[in-house]
Amino acid sequence: MNAIVKRSTDTSTIKWGASVIQIFGYGATAFGLAPLNMYLFLIGLIGWLIVGWRWNDMAMTIIHLVALAAMVIGLALA
């Protein structure tokens, strides 16, 4: 039981951390702080990818995998 509660708490921490980081990414975009905004979005995407995987949510996992691939390709070509 404690392992389930700990995993749920860990996932919630990742979820909120990723959300806050992505909000900072939006702020960095608003202030023209490129490429910092892209790196913040990348960290947030990875966080949400982990959350989707832990929740066994295939739709969330796939959308964040596709977004992650697009971000990595975009950063590599920039």
C-alpha positions as a Markdown table, in Angstrom:
| # | Residue | x | y | z |
|---|---|---|---|---|
| 1 | Met | 0.0 | 0.0 | 0.0 |
| 2 | Asn | 2.8 | 2.5 | 0.9 |
| 3 | Ala | 4.5 | 1.9 | -2.5 |
| 4 | Ile | 1.2 | 2.8 | -4.3 |
| 5 | Val | 0.8 | 6.0 | -2.3 |
| 6 | Lys | 4.5 | 6.9 | -2.8 |
| 7 | Arg | 4.2 | 6.3 | -6.6 |
| 8 | Ser | 1.1 | 8.4 | -6.7 |
| 9 | Thr | 2.8 | 11.2 | -4.7 |
| 10 | Asp | 5.8 | 11.0 | -7.0 |
| 11 | Thr | 3.7 | 11.2 | -10.1 |
| 12 | Ser | 1.8 | 14.2 | -8.7 |
| 13 | Thr | 5.1 | 15.9 | -7.9 |
| 14 | Ile | 6.3 | 15.3 | -11.5 |
| 15 | Lys | 2.9 | 16.5 | -12.9 |
| 16 | Trp | 3.0 | 19.8 | -11.0 |
| 17 | Gly | 6.7 | 20.3 | -11.5 |
| 18 | Ala | 6.3 | 19.8 | -15.3 |
| 19 | Ser | 3.3 | 22.2 | -15.3 |
| 20 | Val | 5.3 | 24.9 | -13.5 |
| 21 | Ile | 8.3 | 24.5 | -15.8 |
| 22 | Gln | 6.0 | 24.7 | -18.9 |
| 23 | Ile | 4.4 | 27.9 | -17.5 |
| 24 | Phe | 8.0 | 29.3 | -17.2 |
| 25 | Gly | 8.5 | 28.3 | -20.8 |
| 26 | Tyr | 5.4 | 30.3 | -21.8 |
| 27 | Gly | 6.8 | 33.3 | -19.9 |
| 28 | Ala | 10.2 | 32.9 | -21.6 |
| 29 | Thr | 8.5 | 32.8 | -25.0 |
| 30 | Ala | 6.6 | 36.0 | -24.1 |
| 31 | Phe | 9.8 | 37.8 | -23.2 |
| 32 | Gly | 11.7 | 36.5 | -26.3 |
| 33 | Leu | 14.1 | 34.3 | -24.3 |
| 34 | Ala | 14.9 | 31.8 | -27.0 |
| 35 | Pro | 16.3 | 29.1 | -26.8 |
| 36 | Leu | 15.6 | 29.0 | -23.0 |
| 37 | Asn | 11.9 | 28.7 | -23.7 |
| 38 | Met | 12.5 | 25.6 | -25.8 |
| 39 | Tyr | 14.6 | 23.9 | -23.1 |
| 40 | Leu | 11.9 | 24.6 | -20.5 |
| 41 | Phe | 9.2 | 23.2 | -22.8 |
| 42 | Leu | 11.4 | 20.1 | -23.4 |
| 43 | Ile | 11.8 | 19.5 | -19.7 |
| 44 | Gly | 8.0 | 19.9 | -19.2 |
| 45 | Leu | 7.3 | 17.5 | -22.1 |
| 46 | Ile | 9.5 | 14.9 | -20.6 |
| 47 | Gly | 7.8 | 15.3 | -17.2 |
| 48 | Trp | 4.3 | 14.9 | -18.8 |
| 49 | Leu | 5.6 | 11.9 | -20.8 |
| 50 | Ile | 6.6 | 10.2 | -17.6 |
| 51 | Val | 3.2 | 11.0 | -16.0 |
| 52 | Gly | 1.3 | 9.5 | -19.0 |
| 53 | Trp | 3.5 | 6.4 | -18.9 |
| 54 | Arg | 2.9 | 6.0 | -15.1 |
| 55 | Trp | -0.9 | 6.5 | -15.5 |
| 56 | Asn | -0.9 | 3.9 | -18.4 |
| 57 | Asp | -2.5 | 6.6 | -20.5 |
| 58 | Met | -1.6 | 5.7 | -24.1 |
| 59 | Ala | -3.1 | 8.9 | -25.6 |
| 60 | Met | -1.1 | 11.2 | -23.2 |
| 61 | Thr | 2.1 | 9.1 | -23.8 |
| 62 | Ile | 1.8 | 9.2 | -27.6 |
| 63 | Ile | 1.1 | 12.9 | -27.8 |
| 64 | His | 4.1 | 13.7 | -25.6 |
| 65 | Leu | 6.3 | 11.3 | -27.5 |
| 66 | Val | 5.4 | 13.0 | -30.8 |
| 67 | Ala | 5.9 | 16.4 | -29.3 |
| 68 | Leu | 9.2 | 15.3 | -27.8 |
| 69 | Ala | 10.4 | 14.1 | -31.2 |
| 70 | Ala | 9.4 | 17.3 | -32.8 |
| 71 | Met | 11.1 | 19.4 | -30.1 |
| 72 | Val | 14.4 | 17.4 | -30.4 |
| 73 | Ile | 14.4 | 17.6 | -34.2 |
| 74 | Gly | 13.6 | 21.3 | -34.0 |
| 75 | Leu | 16.4 | 21.9 | -31.5 |
| 76 | Ala | 18.9 | 19.9 | -33.6 |
| 77 | Leu | 18.1 | 21.9 | -36.7 |
| 78 | Ala | 18.2 | 25.3 | -35.0 |
